[in-house]
């Protein structure tokens, strides 16, 4: 069990009457851009995460600005392999390289 072991007394105590006069409030109010990315749940969708991390907007077309929509979800491995071979792409993942052995006695 993890607990906070730091305890404040006097004016910095959690229920002290004068705590509000000493401890600063929120730094700033969120602007319109922050409200746009605010969610009611703690989980974000995959498109929002990719936009946040890689600055990719996967919800709108880069040419016309229209919204993307899913027209098919292909999950069958045989169909995926057929599509990839038709496009000239490898249908199998590349082989993994063996792990490298760390040098046991490296001079530091």
N, C-alpha and C positions, 0 to 999 in steps of 0.2 A: 504494500500500500504506500502510495506517495502522498506526502503531506507537506504543506508549506511550514517550514520550521522557523521562519522569521516572523516575529510578532512585534507590532508597534504599540507603544504606550503613549499616553499623554495626548497631545494635539493630533498626532498621526494615527491614533487608534481608529479602527473602522467606524465606530459610532460616536466619535467625539463631535461636539457641537461646533467647534471652530475649525474642523478639518477642511471644510469647503473654502475657507479664507486662505488656506496655505497650499493645499494640493490643487494644481491647475486642472481645469476641465478639459474637454476634448480640444484638440489642436485646431481643427477647422471643420466646417460643415461640408458634407459631400456636395460636389457640384453636379451639373447635369450629366456629365460623362460617367461619373461614378454611380449615379442612380441608374443609368442605362445598364450597367453590368451587375447591379445588385439583384440578388435572387432571394426568394422566400425560403427555399430549402438550402441545406448545407452542401448539397451536391450540385455540380455543374454538368451540363451536357457536354458531349465530346467536341462539338463544334465550338462552343464557348471556350473550352480548355485550349484547343488548338489556336484559337484567335488570341487568347491571352498569352500563351507561351511563345508561339512562333509568328505572331502577327499575321495569321492567315484567316481570311474571312471565307469560310466554307458554307455560309448560308446565302450568299448573294453572288450573282454572276459578275465577273470582273469587267465584261464588255458592256452589258446592258443594265446591270444593277438589279435585275429581277431575282426573285427568290428561287433557290434550288429546291427541288423536291426529289425524294427517293422514288424511282420508278421500278426498281427490282433489287432484291437482296438474294444474291446467289450464294448458297451455302454448301451445295453438293460438290465434293472434291472432284468427281469425274467431269462435271460440267465446267468447273474452274480450269481444270487441266486442258480441256478441249479449247476453251477460249484463249488461254495463254499460248498454246502451241499454234493456234490459228494466227495470232498476232506476232508470232516469231519470238516469243519470250520463253525463257526456261520454265517448265511446269514444276520443277522441283527446286527446293531451296538449295543454295550452295553448301557443300560439305563443311563441317566445322573443322577448324584447324586444331590439332592437339595442343593441350596446355603446355606452356613452356615451363621447364623446370627451373626454379630459382637457384641461383648460385648459393651454395651453402656457406662458403667461406669467402665473402666479399670483403676486401680491404676498404675500410671506411675512411 
